[in-house]
């Protein structure tokens, strides 16, 4: 009798391991998107800033930020970056930048994962912004 009871328990346990019918399987496409990270060219960012369509976040240190920054930029150093504290507004895109693009890429990944949305950062960083063209680009607090 014990042998039969043991066999019955084993059969029940194995029944729970049966393959889930396709109609009940989890649709991977329905999972939340982890967002994506893209770059934006300096000229395109300049146009967004001029149109008032960008929130610009500088992820460099406070010292670097004080030495020169993009117009209207806010400072959120990557060392203490909190994606939940980054302003996001309907109708305005939040765009990150740093000196060369490496730190802003890391911060953009964190923000994209937090929001599940596309996040862009300045390609080449403030170095690309400070390139000679176009001449209308300015730094606040810089040379």
DSSP file (Angstrom, degrees, kcal/mol; ACC not computed):
  #  RESIDUE AA STRUCTURE BP1 BP2  ACC     N-H-->O    O-->H-N    N-H-->O    O-->H-N    TCO  KAPPA ALPHA  PHI   PSI    X-CA   Y-CA   Z-CA
    1    1 A X     >        0   0    0      0, 0.0     4,-2.4     0, 0.0     5,-0.2   0.000 360.0 360.0 360.0 -41.0    0.0    0.0    0.0
    2    2 A X  H  >  +     0   0    0      1,-0.2     4,-2.6     2,-0.2     5,-0.2   0.883 360.0  55.2 -61.5 -36.9    2.9    2.4    0.8
    3    3 A X  H  > S+     0   0    0      1,-0.2     4,-2.0     2,-0.2    -1,-0.2   0.903 109.0  46.7 -62.3 -41.8    4.3    1.7   -2.6
    4    4 A X  H  > S+     0   0    0      2,-0.2     4,-2.2     1,-0.2    -2,-0.2   0.898 111.8  50.5 -67.3 -41.1    1.1    2.7   -4.3
    5    5 A X  H  X S+     0   0    0     -4,-2.4     4,-2.2     1,-0.2    -2,-0.2   0.913 111.2  49.1 -63.5 -42.0    0.7    5.9   -2.1
    6    6 A X  H  X S+     0   0    0     -4,-2.6     4,-2.2     1,-0.2    -1,-0.2   0.892 110.7  50.1 -63.5 -39.9    4.3    6.8   -3.0
    7    7 A X  H  X S+     0   0    0     -4,-2.0     4,-2.2     2,-0.2    -1,-0.2   0.875 109.5  51.6 -66.0 -37.5    3.6    6.3   -6.7
    8    8 A X  H  X S+     0   0    0     -4,-2.2     4,-2.2     2,-0.2    -2,-0.2   0.912 110.2  48.3 -66.3 -42.4    0.5    8.4   -6.5
    9    9 A X  H  X S+     0   0    0     -4,-2.2     4,-2.4     1,-0.2    -2,-0.2   0.919 112.3  49.4 -63.5 -43.2    2.4   11.3   -4.9
   10   10 A X  H  X S+     0   0    0     -4,-2.2     4,-2.4     1,-0.2    -2,-0.2   0.889 109.8  51.4 -62.8 -40.1    5.2   11.0   -7.5
   11   11 A X  H  X S+     0   0    0     -4,-2.2     4,-1.8     2,-0.2    -1,-0.2   0.902 110.8  48.2 -65.1 -40.8    2.6   11.0  -10.3
   12   12 A X  H  X S+     0   0    0     -4,-2.2     4,-1.1     2,-0.2    -2,-0.2   0.907 111.2  50.6 -65.2 -41.3    1.0   14.2   -8.9
   13   13 A X  H  < S+     0   0    0     -4,-2.4     3,-0.5     1,-0.2     4,-0.3   0.914 111.6  47.5 -63.2 -42.8    4.3   15.9   -8.5
   14   14 A X  H >< S+     0   0    0     -4,-2.4     3,-1.4     1,-0.2     4,-0.2   0.818 102.1  64.4 -68.4 -30.5    5.2   15.1  -12.2
   15   15 A X  H >< S+     0   0    0     -4,-1.8     3,-1.2     1,-0.3    -1,-0.2   0.853  97.2  57.0 -61.8 -33.0    1.8   16.3  -13.3
   16   16 A X  T 3< S+     0   0    0     -4,-1.1    -1,-0.3    -3,-0.5    -2,-0.2   0.651 101.0  58.7 -70.7 -14.7    2.8   19.8  -12.1
   17   17 A X  T <  S+     0   0    0     -3,-1.4    -1,-0.2    -4,-0.3    -2,-0.2   0.398  77.7 125.0 -94.4   1.3    5.9   19.6  -14.4
   18   18 A X  S <  S-     0   0    0     -3,-1.2     2,-0.1    -4,-0.2    -3,-0.0  -0.209  75.3 -88.9 -61.4 153.6    3.9   19.1  -17.6
   19   19 A X        -     0   0    0      1,-0.1     2,-0.3     0, 0.0    -1,-0.1  -0.409  42.6-117.5 -64.7 134.2    4.5   21.6  -20.4
   20   20 A X        -     0   0    0     -2,-0.1     5,-0.1    -3,-0.1    -1,-0.1  -0.568  35.3-106.3 -72.3 131.8    2.3   24.7  -20.2
   21   21 A X    >>  -     0   0    0     -2,-0.3     3,-2.3     1,-0.1     4,-0.6  -0.272  29.0-114.0 -57.8 146.3    0.0   24.9  -23.2
   22   22 A X  G >4 S+     0   0    0      1,-0.3     3,-0.9     2,-0.2    -1,-0.1   0.818 115.3  61.8 -52.9 -33.8    1.1   27.6  -25.6
   23   23 A X  G 34 S+     0   0    0      1,-0.2    -1,-0.3     3,-0.0    -2,-0.1   0.728 109.0  42.3 -67.2 -20.0   -2.1   29.6  -24.9
   24   24 A X  G <4 S+     0   0    0     -3,-2.3    -1,-0.2     2,-0.1    -2,-0.2   0.423  89.6 112.5-105.5  -0.8   -1.0   29.9  -21.3
   25   25 A X  S << S-     0   0    0     -3,-0.9     2,-0.2    -4,-0.6    -4,-0.0  -0.384  78.6 -96.7 -73.7 152.5    2.7   30.7  -21.8
   26   26 A X        -     0   0    0      1,-0.1     2,-0.9    -2,-0.1    -1,-0.1  -0.494  31.2-131.7 -69.3 129.8    4.1   34.1  -20.9
   27   27 A X    >   -     0   0    0     -2,-0.2     3,-1.6     1,-0.2     4,-0.3  -0.760  14.0-159.9 -84.5 108.3    4.3   36.4  -23.9
   28   28 A X  G >  S+     0   0    0     -2,-0.9     3,-1.6     1,-0.3    -1,-0.2   0.834  88.7  62.0 -60.4 -34.0    7.8   37.8  -23.6
   29   29 A X  G 3  S+     0   0    0      1,-0.3    -1,-0.3    -3,-0.1     4,-0.1   0.743  96.1  61.5 -64.2 -22.1    6.9   40.8  -25.8
   30   30 A X  G <  S+     0   0    0     -3,-1.6    -1,-0.3     2,-0.1    -2,-0.2   0.578  80.8 105.2 -82.5  -8.9    4.4   41.8  -23.2
   31   31 A X  S <  S-     0   0    0     -3,-1.6    -3,-0.0    -4,-0.3     0, 0.0  -0.388  88.8 -87.8 -68.5 150.6    7.1   42.3  -20.5
   32   32 A X        -     0   0    0      1,-0.1     2,-0.2     2,-0.1    -1,-0.1  -0.303  45.7-112.7 -59.7 140.6    8.0   45.9  -19.7
   33   33 A X        -     0   0    0     83,-0.2    -1,-0.1     1,-0.1     3,-0.1  -0.503  11.5-143.0 -73.0 140.8   10.6   47.4  -22.0
   34   34 A X        -     0   0    0      1,-0.3    82,-0.4    -2,-0.2    83,-0.2   0.343  47.1-120.5 -85.4   7.7   13.9   48.2  -20.3
   35   35 A X        -     0   0    0     81,-0.6     2,-0.3    80,-0.1    -1,-0.3  -0.144  23.7-104.7  81.7 178.7   14.2   51.2  -22.5
   36   36 A X  E     -a  118   0A   0     81,-1.1    83,-2.7    -3,-0.1     2,-0.5  -0.962  14.4-136.0-143.4 160.1   17.0   52.1  -24.9
   37   37 A X  E     +a  119   0A   0     -2,-0.3     2,-0.3    81,-0.2    83,-0.2  -0.976  27.8 165.8-122.3 130.5   19.9   54.4  -25.1
   38   38 A X  E     -a  120   0A   0     81,-2.2    83,-1.9    -2,-0.5     2,-0.3  -0.895  29.1-120.1-135.1 164.9   20.8   56.5  -28.1
   39   39 A X  E     -a  121   0A   0     -2,-0.3     2,-0.4    81,-0.2    83,-0.2  -0.714  16.5-152.0-103.1 160.0   23.0   59.4  -28.9
   40   40 A X  E     -a  122   0A   0     81,-2.0    83,-2.7    -2,-0.3     2,-0.1  -0.996  21.3-118.1-129.9 137.6   22.0   62.8  -30.2
   41   41 A X     >  -     0   0    0     -2,-0.4     4,-2.3    81,-0.2     5,-0.2  -0.373  25.4-115.8 -72.2 152.8   24.3   65.1  -32.3
   42   42 A X  H  > S+     0   0    0     81,-0.3     4,-2.6     1,-0.2     5,-0.2   0.883 115.1  52.8 -57.1 -42.1   25.3   68.5  -30.9
   43   43 A X  H  > S+     0   0    0      1,-0.2     4,-1.7     2,-0.2    -1,-0.2   0.892 110.0  48.1 -63.5 -39.6   23.4   70.3  -33.7
   44   44 A X  H  > S+     0   0    0      2,-0.2     4,-1.9     1,-0.2    -1,-0.2   0.889 112.1  49.0 -68.9 -38.7   20.2   68.4  -33.0
   45   45 A X  H  X S+     0   0    0     -4,-2.3     4,-2.7     2,-0.2     5,-0.2   0.905 107.7  55.2 -66.0 -40.5   20.5   69.1  -29.3
   46   46 A X  H  X S+     0   0    0     -4,-2.6     4,-2.5     1,-0.2    -1,-0.2   0.901 108.0  49.3 -58.2 -41.3   21.1   72.8  -30.0
   47   47 A X  H  X S+     0   0    0     -4,-1.7     4,-1.9     2,-0.2    -1,-0.2   0.900 111.1  49.1 -65.9 -40.8   17.8   72.9  -32.0
   48   48 A X  H  <>S+     0   0    0     -4,-1.9     5,-2.8     2,-0.2     4,-0.5   0.906 112.2  48.5 -64.8 -41.3   15.9   71.1  -29.2
   49   49 A X  H ><5S+     0   0    0     -4,-2.7     3,-1.3     1,-0.2    -2,-0.2   0.940 111.3  49.4 -63.4 -46.8   17.3   73.5  -26.6
   50   50 A X  H 3<5S+     0   0    0     -4,-2.5    -1,-0.2     1,-0.3    -2,-0.2   0.857 111.5  49.3 -61.6 -35.4   16.4   76.6  -28.7
   51   51 A X  T 3<5S-     0   0    0     -4,-1.9    -1,-0.3    -5,-0.2    -2,-0.2   0.520 113.5-118.9 -81.2  -5.0   12.9   75.3  -29.3
   52   52 A X  T < 5S+     0   0    0     -3,-1.3    -3,-0.2    -4,-0.5    -2,-0.1   0.755  80.4 121.9  74.0  24.0   12.5   74.7  -25.5
   53   53 A X      < +     0   0    0     -5,-2.8    40,-2.7    -6,-0.2     2,-0.4   0.191  54.3  72.8-105.2  14.8   11.9   71.0  -26.1
   54   54 A X  E     -b   93   0A   0     -6,-0.5     2,-0.6    38,-0.3    40,-0.2  -0.986  55.8-156.4-135.4 141.4   14.8   69.6  -24.0
   55   55 A X  E     -b   94   0A   0     38,-2.9    40,-3.0    -2,-0.4     2,-0.5  -0.982  29.3-151.9-105.8 118.9   15.6   69.2  -20.3
   56   56 A X  E     -b   95   0A   0     -2,-0.6    18,-2.5    16,-0.3     2,-0.5  -0.831  11.3-167.8-104.8 125.6   19.4   69.0  -20.3
   57   57 A X  E     -bc  96  74A   0     38,-2.8    40,-2.0    -2,-0.5     2,-0.6  -0.951   8.4-155.4-116.8 120.0   21.1   67.1  -17.5
   58   58 A X  E     -bc  97  75A   0     16,-3.6    18,-2.7    -2,-0.5    40,-0.2  -0.842   6.3-171.6 -92.5 119.2   24.9   67.4  -17.0
   59   59 A X        +     0   0    0     38,-2.8    19,-2.6    -2,-0.6    20,-0.3   0.234  50.1 108.2 -98.8  13.9   26.2   64.3  -15.2
   60   60 A X  S    S-     0   0    0     37,-0.3    16,-0.1    17,-0.2    -2,-0.1  -0.230  82.5 -75.0 -79.1 176.9   29.7   65.7  -14.6
   61   61 A X     >  -     0   0    0     16,-0.1     4,-2.6     1,-0.1     5,-0.2  -0.256  43.4-108.5 -67.5 159.3   31.0   66.7  -11.2
   62   62 A X  H  > S+     0   0    0      1,-0.2     4,-2.3     2,-0.2     5,-0.1   0.849 121.1  54.7 -58.1 -33.6   29.8   69.9   -9.6
   63   63 A X  H  > S+     0   0    0      2,-0.2     4,-1.5     1,-0.2    -1,-0.2   0.919 109.9  44.9 -66.0 -44.1   33.3   71.4  -10.3
   64   64 A X  H  > S+     0   0    0      1,-0.2     4,-1.0     2,-0.2    -2,-0.2   0.915 112.7  52.2 -64.2 -42.2   33.1   70.6  -14.0
   65   65 A X  H >< S+     0   0    0     -4,-2.6     3,-0.7     1,-0.2    -2,-0.2   0.903 108.6  50.2 -59.5 -44.0   29.5   71.9  -14.1
   66   66 A X  H 3< S+     0   0    0     -4,-2.3    -1,-0.2     1,-0.2    -2,-0.2   0.810 105.0  58.7 -66.0 -30.4   30.6   75.2  -12.5
   67   67 A X  H 3< S-     0   0    0     -4,-1.5    -1,-0.2     1,-0.3    -2,-0.2   0.734 129.4 -31.7 -73.2 -22.6   33.5   75.6  -15.0
   68   68 A X    <<  +     0   0    0     -4,-1.0     2,-0.3    -3,-0.7    -1,-0.3  -0.647  64.7 173.7 165.7 135.7   31.1   75.5  -18.0
   69   69 A X  B     -E  140   0B   0     71,-1.8    71,-3.4    -2,-0.2    73,-0.2  -0.942  38.4 -85.9-149.2 166.0   27.8   74.0  -19.0
   70   70 A X    >   -     0   0    0     -2,-0.3     3,-2.0    69,-0.2    69,-0.1  -0.439  64.6 -80.2 -72.8 151.8   25.1   73.9  -21.7
   71   71 A X  T 3  S+     0   0    0     67,-0.5    -1,-0.1     1,-0.3   -15,-0.1  -0.283 114.3   3.7 -56.4 130.0   22.4   76.6  -21.4
   72   72 A X  T 3  S+     0   0    0      1,-0.2   -16,-0.3    -3,-0.1    -1,-0.3   0.509  93.0 156.8  76.1   5.0   19.7   75.7  -18.9
   73   73 A X    <   -     0   0    0     -3,-2.0     2,-0.3   -18,-0.1   -16,-0.2  -0.292  31.6-148.4 -68.3 147.2   21.5   72.5  -17.8
   74   74 A X  E     -c   57   0A   0    -18,-2.5   -16,-3.6     2,-0.0     2,-0.5  -0.812  18.0-122.9-106.9 154.2   20.9   70.9  -14.4
   75   75 A X  E     +c   58   0A   0     -2,-0.3   -16,-0.2   -18,-0.2     2,-0.2  -0.884  38.5 156.6-106.8 126.6   23.6   69.0  -12.6
   76   76 A X        -     0   0    0    -18,-2.7     5,-0.1    -2,-0.5   -15,-0.1  -0.679  35.5-142.6-142.2  82.2   23.1   65.4  -11.5
   77   77 A X    >   -     0   0    0     -2,-0.2     3,-1.4     1,-0.1   -17,-0.2  -0.137  11.7-130.6 -53.8 138.0   26.6   63.8  -11.1
   78   78 A X  G >  S+     0   0    0    -19,-2.6     3,-1.0     1,-0.3    -1,-0.1   0.794 104.2  67.0 -61.1 -28.5   26.9   60.2  -12.3
   79   79 A X  G 3  S+     0   0    0    -20,-0.3    -1,-0.3     1,-0.3    -2,-0.1   0.803 118.5  22.6 -63.5 -28.1   28.6   59.3   -9.0
   80   80 A X  G <  S+     0   0    0     -3,-1.4    -1,-0.3     2,-0.0    -2,-0.2   0.060  90.5 156.6-122.8  22.5   25.4   60.0   -7.1
   81   81 A X    <   -     0   0    0     -3,-1.0     2,-0.5    -4,-0.1    -3,-0.1  -0.291  19.1-174.8 -61.0 124.7   23.0   59.6  -10.0
   82   82 A X    >   -     0   0    0      1,-0.1     3,-2.0    -2,-0.1     4,-0.4  -0.938  13.2-160.3-121.2 105.0   19.4   58.8   -9.0
   83   83 A X  G >  S+     0   0    0     -2,-0.5     3,-1.1     1,-0.3    -1,-0.1   0.812  90.5  61.4 -56.5 -31.0   17.1   58.1  -12.0
   84   84 A X  G 3  S+     0   0    0      1,-0.2    -1,-0.3    -3,-0.1    -3,-0.0   0.726 101.8  53.1 -68.5 -20.1   14.0   58.7   -9.9
   85   85 A X  G <  S+     0   0    0     -3,-2.0     2,-0.4     2,-0.1    -1,-0.2   0.474  82.8 106.6 -93.2  -3.1   15.2   62.3   -9.2
   86   86 A X  S <  S-     0   0    0     -3,-1.1     2,-0.2    -4,-0.4     8,-0.1  -0.642  76.4-116.8 -81.9 127.1   15.7   63.2  -12.9
   87   87 A X        -     0   0    0     -2,-0.4     2,-0.4     1,-0.0   -32,-0.1  -0.410  32.8-177.6 -67.8 133.4   13.0   65.5  -14.2
   88   88 A X        -     0   0    0     -2,-0.2     2,-0.4     5,-0.0     5,-0.1  -1.000   5.4-176.0-129.6 128.0   10.8   64.1  -17.0
   89   89 A X  B >   -F   92   0C   0      3,-0.6     3,-1.5    -2,-0.4     2,-0.2  -0.957  32.0-107.9-128.9 145.0    8.1   66.2  -18.6
   90   90 A X  T 3  S+     0   0    0     -2,-0.4     3,-0.1     1,-0.2    -2,-0.0  -0.514 108.1  17.1 -64.1 130.6    5.5   65.6  -21.2
   91   91 A X  T 3  S+     0   0    0     -2,-0.2     2,-0.4     1,-0.1    -1,-0.2   0.376 113.0  84.0  86.7  -5.4    6.5   67.4  -24.4
   92   92 A X  B <  S-F   89   0C   0     -3,-1.5    -3,-0.6   -38,-0.0     2,-0.4  -0.997  70.3-137.2-131.4 136.8   10.1   67.8  -23.4
   93   93 A X  E     -b   54   0A   0    -40,-2.7   -38,-2.9    -2,-0.4     2,-0.6  -0.771  13.5-135.5 -94.3 133.1   12.9   65.3  -23.9
   94   94 A X  E     -b   55   0A   0     -2,-0.4    26,-0.7   -40,-0.2     2,-0.4  -0.786  28.4-176.0 -87.0 121.9   15.4   64.7  -21.1
   95   95 A X  E     -bd  56 120A   0    -40,-3.0   -38,-2.8    -2,-0.6     2,-0.2  -0.973   9.7-151.1-126.0 133.9   18.9   64.5  -22.6
   96   96 A X  E     +bd  57 121A   0     24,-1.9    26,-2.6    -2,-0.4     2,-0.3  -0.657  16.1 173.2-102.4 155.5   22.1   63.8  -20.7
   97   97 A X  E     +b   58   0A   0    -40,-2.0   -38,-2.8    -2,-0.2   -37,-0.3  -0.987   9.0 171.5-154.6 161.7   25.7   64.9  -21.3
   98   98 A X        -     0   0    0     -2,-0.3    28,-2.9    24,-0.3    29,-0.2  -0.581  57.4 -66.4-142.8-152.8   29.1   64.8  -19.8
   99   99 A X  S    S-     0   0    0     26,-0.3    28,-2.2    -2,-0.2    29,-0.3   0.952 122.9  -2.5 -73.7 -50.0   32.6   65.7  -21.0
  100  100 A X  S    S-     0   0    0     25,-0.2    24,-0.4    26,-0.2    25,-0.2   0.552 102.7 -96.3-122.6 -12.0   33.1   63.0  -23.7
  101  101 A X  S  > S+     0   0    0     23,-0.2     4,-1.2    22,-0.1    24,-0.1   0.268  97.0  99.6 114.3 -11.2   29.9   60.8  -23.6
  102  102 A X  H  > S+     0   0    0      2,-0.2     4,-1.7     1,-0.2     5,-0.1   0.951  87.1  40.0 -74.7 -49.8   31.1   57.9  -21.4
  103  103 A X  H  > S+     0   0    0      1,-0.2     4,-2.5     2,-0.2     5,-0.2   0.890 115.3  52.6 -67.6 -38.1   29.6   59.0  -18.1
  104  104 A X  H  > S+     0   0    0      1,-0.2     4,-2.5     2,-0.2    -1,-0.2   0.840 105.3  55.7 -68.3 -30.1   26.4   60.2  -19.8
  105  105 A X  H  X S+     0   0    0     -4,-1.2     4,-2.0     2,-0.2    -1,-0.2   0.917 109.4  46.9 -64.6 -42.5   26.0   56.8  -21.5
  106  106 A X  H  X S+     0   0    0     -4,-1.7     4,-1.8     2,-0.2    -2,-0.2   0.935 114.8  45.8 -63.3 -46.3   26.2   55.0  -18.1
  107  107 A X  H  X S+     0   0    0     -4,-2.5     4,-2.6     1,-0.2    -2,-0.2   0.884 110.1  54.6 -64.7 -38.4   23.6   57.5  -16.6
  108  108 A X  H  X S+     0   0    0     -4,-2.5     4,-2.9     1,-0.2    -1,-0.2   0.883 106.0  52.7 -63.2 -38.4   21.4   57.1  -19.7
  109  109 A X  H  X S+     0   0    0     -4,-2.0     4,-2.3     2,-0.2    -1,-0.2   0.920 110.4  47.6 -62.4 -43.1   21.4   53.3  -19.2
  110  110 A X  H  X S+     0   0    0     -4,-1.8     4,-2.0     2,-0.2    -2,-0.2   0.920 114.7  45.8 -63.1 -43.4   20.3   53.7  -15.6
  111  111 A X  H  X S+     0   0    0     -4,-2.6     4,-2.7     2,-0.2     6,-0.3   0.897 112.0  50.8 -68.7 -39.9   17.6   56.2  -16.6
  112  112 A X  H  X S+     0   0    0     -4,-2.9     4,-2.8     1,-0.2     5,-0.4   0.904 111.3  48.4 -63.5 -41.3   16.3   54.0  -19.5
  113  113 A X  H  < S+     0   0    0     -4,-2.3    -1,-0.2    -5,-0.2    -2,-0.2   0.898 113.8  47.7 -65.1 -39.3   16.1   51.0  -17.2
  114  114 A X  H  < S+     0   0    0     -4,-2.0    -2,-0.2    -5,-0.2    -1,-0.2   0.907 123.8  30.3 -67.6 -43.3   14.2   53.1  -14.6
  115  115 A X  H  < S-     0   0    0     -4,-2.7    -2,-0.2     2,-0.2    -3,-0.2   0.732  92.3-135.0 -91.0 -24.2   11.7   54.6  -17.1
  116  116 A X  S  < S+     0   0    0     -4,-2.8   -81,-0.6   -82,-0.4     2,-0.2   0.666  71.0 108.2  74.7  15.7   11.5   51.9  -19.7
  117  117 A X  S    S-     0   0    0     -5,-0.4   -81,-1.1    -6,-0.3    -1,-0.3  -0.658  81.0 -81.1-119.1 173.3   11.8   54.6  -22.3
  118  118 A X  E     -a   36   0A   0    -83,-0.3     2,-0.4    -2,-0.2   -81,-0.2  -0.583  43.9-169.7 -73.6 135.3   14.3   55.8  -24.9
  119  119 A X  E     -a   37   0A   0    -83,-2.7   -81,-2.2    -2,-0.3     2,-0.3  -0.997   3.1-159.0-128.2 132.8   17.0   58.1  -23.3
  120  120 A X  E     -ad  38  95A   0    -26,-0.7   -24,-1.9    -2,-0.4     2,-0.3  -0.826   5.3-168.7-111.8 152.3   19.4   60.0  -25.4
  121  121 A X  E     -ad  39  96A   0    -83,-1.9   -81,-2.0    -2,-0.3     2,-0.3  -0.958  38.6 -85.7-135.3 156.2   22.8   61.5  -24.5
  122  122 A X  E >   -a   40   0A   0    -26,-2.6     3,-1.8    -2,-0.3     2,-0.3  -0.424  42.4-125.5 -67.9 119.0   25.0   64.0  -26.3
  123  123 A X  T 3  S+     0   0    0    -83,-2.7   -81,-0.3    -2,-0.3   -22,-0.1  -0.482  95.6   5.7 -64.9 121.7   27.3   62.2  -28.7
  124  124 A X  T >> S-     0   0    0    -24,-0.4     4,-1.2    -2,-0.3     3,-0.6   0.446 107.8-123.5  82.3  -0.7   30.9   63.2  -27.9
  125  125 A X  H X>  -     0   0    0     -3,-1.8     4,-1.6     1,-0.2     3,-0.8  -0.070  61.0 -29.9  63.2-160.7   29.8   65.1  -24.8
  126  126 A X  H 3> S+     0   0    0    -28,-2.9     4,-2.4     1,-0.3    -1,-0.2   0.738 133.8  67.3 -66.3 -21.8   30.5   68.8  -24.2
  127  127 A X  H <4 S+     0   0    0    -28,-2.2     4,-0.3    -3,-0.6    -1,-0.3   0.917 103.6  44.1 -62.5 -41.8   33.7   68.4  -26.2
  128  128 A X  H X< S+     0   0    0     -4,-1.2     3,-1.0    -3,-0.8    -2,-0.2   0.878 112.2  53.2 -69.3 -37.2   31.6   67.9  -29.3
  129  129 A X  H 3< S+     0   0    0     -4,-1.6    -2,-0.2     1,-0.2    -1,-0.2   0.888 106.8  52.3 -62.6 -39.5   29.3   70.8  -28.3
  130  130 A X  T 3< S+     0   0    0     -4,-2.4    -1,-0.2    -5,-0.1    -2,-0.2   0.496  81.8 121.2 -79.1  -3.7   32.3   73.1  -27.9
  131  131 A X  S <  S-     0   0    0     -3,-1.0     6,-0.1    -4,-0.3    -3,-0.0  -0.235  82.8-100.5 -57.9 153.3   33.6   72.2  -31.4
  132  132 A X  S    S+     0   0    0      3,-0.0     2,-0.3     0, 0.0    -1,-0.1   0.721  87.7  99.9 -53.9 -28.1   33.8   75.3  -33.7
  133  133 A X  S    S+     0   0    0      1,-0.1     2,-0.1     2,-0.1    -2,-0.1  -0.869  70.2  28.7-116.3 151.1   30.6   74.7  -35.6
  134  134 A X  S >  S-     0   0    0     -2,-0.3     3,-1.5   -91,-0.1    -1,-0.1   0.723  74.0-151.1 -73.7 155.5   27.8   75.8  -35.4
  135  135 A X  T 3  S+     0   0    0      1,-0.3    -2,-0.1    -2,-0.1    -3,-0.0   0.655  86.0  72.5 -69.2 -16.1   28.9   79.2  -34.0
  136  136 A X  T 3  S+     0   0    0      2,-0.1    -1,-0.3     0, 0.0     2,-0.2   0.606  71.0 107.7 -77.2  -9.5   25.6   79.7  -32.0
  137  137 A X    <   -     0   0    0     -3,-1.5     2,-0.3    -6,-0.1   -94,-0.0  -0.483  50.7-176.9 -69.9 135.4   26.5   77.1  -29.4
  138  138 A X        -     0   0    0     -2,-0.2   -67,-0.5     2,-0.0     2,-0.4  -0.914  22.5-139.8-131.6 158.2   27.5   78.7  -26.1
  139  139 A X        -     0   0    0     -2,-0.3     2,-0.6   -69,-0.1     3,-0.2  -0.942  17.9-136.0-113.0 140.6   28.7   77.6  -22.7
  140  140 A X  B    S+E   69   0B   0    -71,-3.4   -71,-1.8    -2,-0.4     3,-0.1  -0.863  90.9   3.7 -93.7 126.1   27.4   79.2  -19.6
  141  141 A X  S    S+     0   0    0     -2,-0.6    -1,-0.2     1,-0.3     2,-0.1   0.480 111.1 107.3  80.7   2.2   30.2   79.9  -17.1
  142  142 A X              0   0    0     -3,-0.2    -1,-0.3   -73,-0.2   -74,-0.1  -0.388 360.0 360.0-102.3-177.0   32.9   78.8  -19.5
  143  143 A X              0   0    0    -76,-0.1   -75,-0.1    -2,-0.1    -1,-0.0   0.504 360.0 360.0 -69.2 360.0   35.4   80.6  -21.6
